[in-house]
Amino acid sequence: MRALVLDAEWNPRPQYDLSDDERERQRAMNSGQIWQNPELAVEERDRPEPADDEVLVRVKYAGICGSDISMYETGDDGYMHYSAYTQLPSVTGHEFSGVVVENGDDAALFEEGEPVTAEVTDYCGRCQMCRQGFHGHCENFEQLGFTMDGAFAEYVTVPEKILWSVASLEQTYDNEDDLFRAAATVEPSTICYYGLFGRAEGIWPGDYHVYHGTGPIGLTGMNVSRASGAGKVIAFEPSDPRREIAHEMGFEHVYDPIEVDPVETIADVTDGEGADVHVETSGAVGVTYPVIEDSLAERANVVHISNAGSDPEIALRKYQGSSAQLYGSEGHTGQQVFPRTIRLMASGQLDNLPMITSTYDLENADEAVEQAAKRVDGKVLVQMS
């Protein structure tokens, strides 16, 4: 089968303190400190065989995530930008849709030909964090497209427990191709869904939501906010093409933070009440957090989604004075986040098709990553078959 494979040189920075596990397994917990000169290439590989608890899926579409880009991009010294966990060489890709081909001997939840998508984190279910219900913080995790082969390939094996049916989308989309394209955007939609409703507390229908950054995660999040009853969805984005995509998706209040004063704009749009919900999806935290702190509504929720390269100065007194809460959110595992997001799509209230702006075939998947790295698209997809 054909697959997009990422490889790099294992060359830990001299000042980086390798753990015993990293050294023994060559599995990086901070990839930006270890992997140098990453390369992407479409290669021929053997079709994988599902283990007893796995399902073999024929991939239809896979979306390019910011993390895929950051594993490919480097600094001047050649070290990849991605700061979390990888084990290379590996097939990348974790936002995908496909159909079930074969079940492992102990897997029986899905039928051959059933349309599916999947979570990213394969959790053990036995560690202390898993036993508390925090599967996304599993102490023995593996991750699809990061530490185990992912979905930029014609076939992928997926642990049955993180696979979900998207057959219910047949009631919303008139043709199979649209169903699979939409299903490939379930995973990014769950990121903000989990942040808003799995991490933050007390978000209500009618709240004013502000998004800082309208990249793929910001756009899917805005769709989730609208579907869940936000009173108004406001966004700030310096990229002209991405603002235009948001407007085409039906969002009225989308502004260039360079051309307008974001604090004044939020006050104008909310009639002086401020934002009940801020969602940081840009990573430009040195610029966004002063805006957030100067536009907090009483008892506001601030949800931090982005993987920022630096830490902002936090004005604690402003949070205290507004009785505001700041929540860190990463991932989406557990709490029925995936099936609930799929239900929103099946109801027709969450439609991400308008944000898909580029599609490449698998042979040109490396070009798709380069296109996504320009940061002008909504969502870039790779079509496998």
N, C-alpha and C positions, 0 to 999 in steps of 0.2 A: 504494500500500500504506500501511497505518498503521504508525507508528513513534513510539517515545518519544524525544524529542530534548532534549538538554541544551544550553543556550546561556548565555552570561554576558558581562559587559562586560570587555574587555581594558583593564585599568587597573593597570599595575605599581606596586607600592608605591615611594615615592620612594627608599627606601634599597636597593631591590633592583637588582642589577647585571645587566641584561639581556645575554644573549649575542647575538652577531651572528645566530646561527641562529634564536633565539627572536624577535628583532626582524624578521627577514626573512620568516619563515614563520608568525609568530604561533602558534607551537607551544611551549607552556609546559613547561619541565622541572621547575619547582616551582610547581604550579598555585595553591597557597595564597598565593603572593606576587604573583600576576598577575590571576587571574579574580575578579571581584567581582559580587555579586548574581546568582548562578546561578538559572535557571528551568528547570523540566521541563514539557513539554507533549506530548500525543499529537497528531501531525500527519499529514497526507497527503503522501506522497512517491512519486516514481516508483520502480517496482521496479528494483533494480540489475541490471546486466548483468555476467556474469563476464568478467574479463580472461582472456587465454590460459592463465595458470597458476592460475586460480581455479575454484571450484565454487559454484554457486548453490544455497543450502539454504533450504527452507521450514521455518521455525522452528516447533517444537511447544511447547516450554517453555523459559523462561529464568529462572534464579535471581538473586536480589538479593544482591549481595556488600557487605561493609562498605565497599569502595572506592566503590561506587555511591552509598551513603549519604553518604560524606564529600565527594563531589563536589557534593552537594545541600545539605548542612549548611554553615552559615557561622558565623563569629564575630560579635561585636557590630558590627564594621566592615564586614560584608558579604562578606568574602573567604572563599572556600570552604576547608574543612578539608583537602581532599586535597592532599598535598604532592608528588606525583609528576607525571607527564607527561600532558598532554591537548592536543588540538587541537579547538576548538569553532567552530561548532556541530557536534554529533556525536550519532549514535544510540548510546546506552549499552548495557551488557549484554555479558557475556563468558562466563557459565556457561549453557550451553544444549544442547538436543538438537533434532534435526530430520531431514528426509529430503532426499536429493539430488534436485534438480530438473533441473539442466543443468550440463554440464561445459564449461569453456573449451576452446579449440582444442588446447591442449597438455596438458590434464588427462585422465587415463584410468584412475586408480586406483579410482574408485567408479562404481557403476551407478545409474541412475535409480531412485529409490525406496528406496535403501539408507539405513538409519538411521545417523546420525553424531553426533559431537560434535567439539570442537576445542580445541586449545591457544590461548593468548592472544597470544604473541609471534611475530610474523612476522620471522624472522631472514634476513639477506642471504646467509649462507653463504660470503662472500668476505672479510670483514674479519679482522683478526688474531685477535680473540676467537673468531669462528666457526671459523676454521681450526685453532684449538686444541681445538675441540669444545665451547666454552662458548657455545652458541647463546643461552642466556638472558641473556647479557651482550653481545649483538650491538651493535656501534657504530653500526649504521644501522637499528635496529629500528623497527617499527611495532607497535601493540598494538590488538587487536580491542576495541572499546568504549571506547577511550581516545584514540588518535590516528587511528583509522579506524573507520568505522561498525560498530556491534556488533549484538547479537542481540535487543534489545527492539524487534522489528519482525517483520512477517510473513515477510520474506525477508532473507537476509544473504549476501554473497559472502565466501568464505573461501579464502585461499591453500591449494592442494591439499596442500602439504607439512606443514601443521599440522592437517589434518583426519584423524579416526580413525573407523573403523566401530565401531558398537556392536551389530552383528547378533548377536554371540555371547550377548547378554543375553536372547535369545529362549528360551534353555534354562533360564533362571532365573525369568522373569516370565511369568505365565499370560496376560496380556493386553497389548495394544499400549500402552495408556495408562500402565500401570505401568512398562513398559520405558522410555518416553520421560521419565517423571517421574524415574526412577532415573538415567537417562543425563544428565539436567541437573545431577546432583550429582557427576559424574565430576571436573569441573575443581576444585571446592573440595577434594575428597578427595586430589587430587594434590599439594596444597600441603604438607600434613604428610607425605605419602608421600615427597616429594622431600627434605624436611628431615630425616626419619628415616634414609633409606637412600641418598639422593643426596649429602647434605652430611655428616651425622655418620658416624663410623666405629666399628665394633665394637659395634653394637646387636645383642643376641642374643635368641632366643626364651627366654621365662622371665624377662626383665628386668621390673623394676617401673617403670611409666610414670606420671608425674604431669603432668596438664594444668592450667594456670593460665588459666581462662576456658573456658566451654562455650557460646560463640556458635557460629555455623555452622561456622567453621573448626575450633574445638576439638572439636565433636561429630563431624565427619567424621574428624578425626585420631584421636579415641578409637576410632572404628570400625576405622580402619586398624591401630591398635596391637593391638586385640583380634584382628583377622583375621590378623595376622602373628605371633601367638604370645606376646604380653605375658603375664607371669605374673599381674600385677594391673594394672588401670587405675584410677588415683585422680584425682579432679578437684576443683577448688575454684571456686565460682561464687556470687557474692552474689545473683543474681537467682533468686527462688523459681520462676517459671515455667520457666526454663532448667534448673534443677536437676531439676525434675519431668520434663522431657523426657528428660534423661539417664537418670533412673531408669526411665522407661517404655521406654527403649531397652535396658534390661537391665544398666545399670552400677550396681553396688552401692555403691561407695565414692565418693560425690559429696557434698561438704560445703560449707557456708556459711563462708567464711573469716572472717566477722565473728563468728560464733557459736562457732567452735572455734579452737584454736591449730593452724594448719596444720603447723608443725614437729612438734609432739607427735603430731598425727594421723598424719602420714607415718611417724613412728617406730612408732606402735602397729600400723598396717596392715602394715608391712614387718618386724615383729619386730625393730626397731632397726637394720636394715641400711641404711635410707635409700633414696632413689630412684636407680635406675640411669639413668633418662632423665627429664629435665624438659623440657616443651614450653611455651613462653610464648606464649599466644594471646590474652591479655587486653588488653595495652597498658598496664596499670596497673603499670609496671615499678618505680616507687618502692616499691610494696608487695610485689610478687612476688619481686624478686631477693634481698632479705634472707631470705625463706623458702627459696628455691632454695639459697642458699649455706649455710644451716644444716641442710640435709637431703640433702647430696650423699653418695651411696654412693661407695666407692672406684672410681676410673676412670669416674665418671659422665659422661654426655653431656648437655649443655644445648643445646637447639635453640631459637633465637629466631625466631619466625614473625611476631609482631604488628608493625604499624606504630605504634610508640609516639610520643607527642607530645613526649617528653622523654627524657633519658638518665639511667639509674640510676647510683648509685655502685656500683662493682664492688669486692668484697673479693678482690683477686687472690690473697692468701695462702691463702684457703680453697680456691680452685681448685688452686693449686699443691700444697697439703698433701694433697688428695684425688686428685691426678693427674687432675683433671677437665678436660673440654674444653668450650668455648663456641663454638657454630657459629651464624653468621648465615645465614639461608636466605630466599630470595625467589624466588617463581615455581616453575616446574616443567618448564621446557623441556629436552628432551634425555634421554639415558640410558634411553630406552624407558619413561619414567615413565607416560605415558598408557596404552599397551597393557598394561602390567603391572597398573595399577589396574583397567582394564576386565576383565582376567582374574580378579582377585579378586572383582569383582562377578558375573561369569559363573559363578564357582564357588559362589556363594551365601554366601561367607564375609564379604562386605562389602555390607550392605543398608542404604541410607540412607532408604528410604521412611518409616520411623517418625519421622524428624526433620522431615519436611515438614508444617508446621502451618498454613499459609495459602496459598491460591491465588486469584489475581485474573485477570480477563481483561484483554486489552491496553488496552481503552478506559479502564480504571481503573489503569493501570500506575503513574501518579504516586501514587495512594493506596497502592499496594503498597510503594513506596519509603518513604512516610511510616509505614506499619505496621512495616516492617523497622527503621526508625529508633527505634522504641520499645524495641528490644532485649529483647523478651520471647519471640520466636519461635525455633524451630529454624531452618528454612529457609522463606523466602517465595518462591513461584514465580509467574511470570506465564505464563498460557496464551495462546498466539497463535491457535490454531485447533482 
